[in-house]
Amino acid sequence: MKRNENRGRNVLILISLILTASALFVLLYPFGKDRDKEILIGCTFLAAAFLCFISFSMNRRIYFRPGWLLQSAFFLTLFGILILFLPVLDFELNTTVFSFLAFFFGSAQFCAAIQLSALEIRRWWMVLVFSIVDLLFGVYFLKLCSVLNISQYPSVAVYMIVIAVMLLLEPLVYNKTKIASRKDD
């Protein structure tokens, strides 16, 4: 049982590394066209979604606890496909797509935080902080990014790194703290 739990954590670490590497590549590599960045981001989201599904399925106990990993996998799949097929649909990639991704992540994490607090899991507040950060990114992408004339790709790369950090910290929410028992003499 412990072995599967560690594999699930290792998959989350792999997802975080993929998201971070892709974000750094978007930030540092001089792409010829913006469409190349969109393809990289869409493929990264699809790979992360696939690995989120795998990580979720590896731990049998996860089926009985609230969380946001499965919802994240569905959202990343949906938005990865949407980003890849936007030119076919005659739409440009804009910050609205990423704002909705952040809003969906934030709502899933907010619901998970409420459930975790009801189950008296001590670190439920971490998931609540994740949801607040996601909601702030959603507002930033929806309103401020276009008003401030900031390029969307560096902002998306920063958001991908934030998602990677959230995925790394997700197993810490469910860790049980060991209480040292004292023997009464």
N, C-alpha and C positions, 0 to 999 in steps of 0.2 A: 504494500500500500504506500509506504513512504517512498519507494522507488518511483512509482507513477507520479506522485506529488512533485518530486524533484524534476522529473522529465517535463512536467507541465511548466514549472518555473524556468527550466532551461529553454523551452520554446518561447516563453515570454521574453527572456533575455535575447534570444535570436531575433524576435520581432523588433525589439528595441534597437538592436544593432542595425538591422535592415533599414528601419525608419531614420535613424541618425545618419547612416552612410548616405542614404538617398537625399536627405536634407542638406548635408554638406556638399554633395555633388550638385544639387540645384543651386546652392549658394556660390560655389567656387568655380564650377566649370562654365566656360563661355559657350553656351549653346548658340547655334546659328539661328534657330527659330524658336519662338515660344511654344510651338506645338510639340517640340521635342521634350521640353520640360513637362508639359501636360501628359505626354505618354509615359514618362518616367514616374510621375506622381501617381497616375492611374494604375500602372503595373505594380508599384510599391504598395498601394492600398489593397489591391487584389491579393498580393502575396501575404501581406499582413493579415488580411481577413482569413485566408486559408489557414495560416498558422494559428490564428485565434480560435478557429473551429477545432483544430487539432489539440491545442492546449486545453480547451474546455472539455473535450471528450476524454482526455487522459486521466483526469481526476474524477472518480466516481462520486465522491462526496460533494462535488460542486453542484450536482443536480439538485441537491436538497438545500442549497443556501442561495440567498439572493446575491446578485452580482451584476456587473455590467459588461463582462467579457463576451458573452454570446450576442448581446445587442450590438456591441462594437463590431463584431465580425459581420453581422448583417448590414450595418451602416457602411462599413468600409467596402463591402462587396457592392452595395448599391451605388455608392459614390465613385468607386473605382470604375465601374462599368459606365456610369454617367460621364465621367471625365474622358474616358477613352472614346466614347461615341458622340461627343458633342459636335464635332464637325459634320458627322453624318446627319445630325438633327438640325444643322444650320444655326447653331448657337455658338457664341464665343464663351470661353471659360472666363467667368468673372468671380468676384469675391462672394457673390450670393451663394454659390455652390458651397464654398468653404464655411460660410456663416451658418448655413443649414446643417452641415456636418457637425459643427461645434455645438449648435443648439440641440441636435439629436443626442450627441454624446452627453451634454450637460443634463438633459432631461432623464436619460437612462441612469446616469450616476446619481442624480438627485433622488430618484425612486429607490435605487439600491441603498442609498444612505438612510432613507427613512426606514426601510425594512431592516437594515442592519442595526439601527438604533433600537427598534422594537424587539429584536432578538438579543439585545444587550451585548453586542459585540463591541469591545472597547474602542476599537479604532475606526468606528463608523464615520467620525468627523473627517478622516482623510478623504473618504469618497465624497463627502460634502464639499470639501475644499476643491477637489477635482472638478466637481460640477460647477462651482462658482468660477473657477478659472476658465472652463469651457464656455460658460455663458458670457464671460467677459470677452473671450476671443470671438464669439459669435457677434456680439455688438460691435467689436472692433472691425471685423470683416464687413459687416453690413453697413456701418455708418462711417467710421473714421478712415478706413483704408482708402475709400474713394474721395473723401473730402480732403485728406492730407496729400493726395496725389502720390501715394507710396506705391511702389510696385508690389503686386500681389505675391510674386514668387518668393522673395525673401521672407515675407510674413508667413506664407504657407510653410516654408522650411522651418521657421521657428516653431510654428504650431506642430509640425511633425515631430520635432524634438520634444516638445511638451507632452505629446501623446506617448512617445517612447518612455519618458520619465514616469508617466502615470502607469504604463504597463509594467514597468520595473517595480513600482511601489505597490501594485495591486496585491501580490501575495502577502505583503506585510500586514495588510488589513486583517487577514484571517489567521495570522500566526497566534498561537496560544502562548501566553506568557507562563513560564514555569514558576510555580510558587513553591518556595522551599518549605518543606514541612518540618516543624520542630517536634521533637519528641519531648513529651512531658515526663519529668522524672518523678 
